[in-house]
Amino acid sequence: MISELKQLLSNSYTPNDSLCFAAIVIMKDGTIFKGVTVKNAIFRDGIYAEQIAIARAVTKGYKKGDFDKIYMMVGSNNINDLKYLNRSIITEFFEPEKSIILYTLDETNRVLKVGNLYNNIY
């Protein structure tokens, strides 16, 4: 999964900063959806990697409760950069006991439960 996340990071579009993310969502039936950060040059708008991956699943007909886990990687070696993930979209679609597996480029990792996401993020 780590090599796949690193490959995804190279597809991110962040023209004015280097803070990018990759996300891989695994559905309960094993189907995989991927997403990367997409920002614009004026800093006003951006799309989170996890939003893209979750939206792709929803577009294919998956519903709340169909999501099993999410893997995410930040394009830095700073685990604290993961505080920028979109907690609201994750908690909307994933059940509280599901896992979020977080990585940095140097492969430092942390695993959180969705139900604890608001309490345990940096």
C-alpha positions as CSV (number, residue, x, y, z in Angstrom):
1,M,0.0,0.0,0.0
2,I,2.9,2.4,0.8
3,S,4.3,2.2,-2.7
4,E,0.9,2.8,-4.2
5,L,0.3,5.9,-2.0
6,K,3.7,7.3,-3.0
7,Q,2.9,6.8,-6.7
8,L,-0.4,8.6,-6.2
9,L,1.3,11.5,-4.5
10,S,3.2,12.2,-7.7
11,N,-0.2,12.9,-9.4
12,S,-1.2,15.6,-6.9
13,Y,-1.5,19.2,-8.1
14,T,-0.3,21.8,-5.7
15,P,1.2,24.7,-7.7
16,N,2.1,27.0,-4.8
17,D,3.0,24.7,-1.9
18,S,4.3,21.2,-1.4
19,L,1.6,20.0,1.1
20,C,-0.1,17.2,-0.8
21,F,-1.9,14.0,0.1
22,A,-2.9,10.7,-1.4
23,A,-5.8,8.6,-0.3
24,I,-6.9,5.0,-1.0
25,V,-10.4,3.9,0.2
26,I,-11.2,0.3,0.5
27,M,-14.8,-0.8,0.3
28,K,-16.2,-3.7,2.3
29,D,-16.4,-5.7,-1.0
30,G,-12.7,-5.0,-1.7
31,T,-13.2,-2.4,-4.4
32,I,-10.6,0.4,-4.3
33,F,-10.9,4.1,-5.0
34,K,-8.1,6.6,-5.1
35,G,-7.7,10.3,-4.8
36,V,-5.0,13.0,-4.6
37,T,-4.9,16.7,-3.5
38,V,-5.9,19.2,-6.2
39,K,-5.3,22.9,-5.4
40,N,-5.4,25.9,-7.6
41,A,-2.9,28.7,-8.0
42,I,-4.8,31.3,-6.0
43,F,-5.0,29.3,-2.8
44,R,-8.8,29.8,-2.4
45,D,-10.0,26.4,-3.6
46,G,-8.7,22.9,-3.1
47,I,-10.0,19.4,-3.1
48,Y,-8.8,16.9,-0.5
49,A,-7.5,13.5,-1.6
50,E,-10.0,11.8,0.7
51,Q,-12.9,13.8,-0.8
52,I,-12.0,12.6,-4.3
53,A,-11.6,8.9,-3.3
54,I,-14.9,8.9,-1.3
55,A,-16.8,10.8,-4.1
56,R,-15.6,8.3,-6.7
57,A,-17.1,5.5,-4.5
58,V,-20.3,7.4,-4.1
59,T,-20.4,8.0,-7.9
60,K,-20.3,4.3,-8.4
61,G,-23.3,3.7,-6.1
62,Y,-21.6,3.0,-2.8
63,K,-23.4,4.3,0.3
64,K,-22.6,5.3,3.9
65,G,-21.7,2.0,5.7
66,D,-20.1,0.4,2.6
67,F,-16.7,1.8,3.4
68,D,-14.1,-0.4,5.2
69,K,-10.9,1.6,5.6
70,I,-8.9,4.5,4.3
71,Y,-5.1,4.7,3.8
72,M,-3.6,8.2,3.5
73,M,-0.1,9.6,2.9
74,V,1.1,13.1,3.3
75,G,3.9,14.3,0.9
76,S,6.2,15.2,3.8
77,N,8.1,13.5,6.7
78,N,6.1,15.4,9.2
79,I,3.3,13.3,10.8
80,N,1.7,16.5,12.1
81,D,0.9,17.6,8.6
82,L,-1.9,15.0,8.7
83,K,-3.9,17.3,10.9
84,Y,-5.1,18.8,7.6
85,L,-7.1,15.8,6.5
86,N,-10.8,16.3,6.0
87,R,-12.3,14.7,9.1
88,S,-15.9,15.6,8.3
89,I,-16.1,13.7,5.0
90,I,-14.4,10.7,6.6
91,T,-16.7,10.6,9.6
92,E,-19.7,11.1,7.3
93,F,-19.1,7.8,5.4
94,F,-17.1,5.6,7.6
95,E,-18.5,3.8,10.7
96,P,-16.8,4.8,14.0
97,E,-14.9,1.5,14.4
98,K,-13.3,1.7,11.0
99,S,-9.6,2.4,10.6
100,I,-7.7,5.3,9.1
101,I,-4.1,4.3,8.4
102,L,-1.9,7.4,8.0
103,Y,1.7,7.5,6.6
104,T,4.4,10.1,5.9
105,L,6.9,9.9,3.1
106,D,9.5,8.3,5.4
107,E,6.8,5.6,6.2
108,T,6.1,6.7,9.8
109,N,2.6,5.6,10.4
110,R,-0.3,6.0,12.8
111,V,-3.6,4.2,12.9
112,L,-6.7,5.9,14.2
113,K,-10.3,4.8,14.6
114,V,-12.8,7.0,12.8
115,G,-14.8,7.4,16.0
116,N,-11.8,8.9,17.7
117,L,-10.7,11.1,14.8
118,Y,-11.7,14.4,16.3
119,N,-10.1,13.6,19.7
120,N,-6.8,12.1,18.5
121,I,-5.6,14.2,15.5
122,Y,-2.7,16.4,16.2
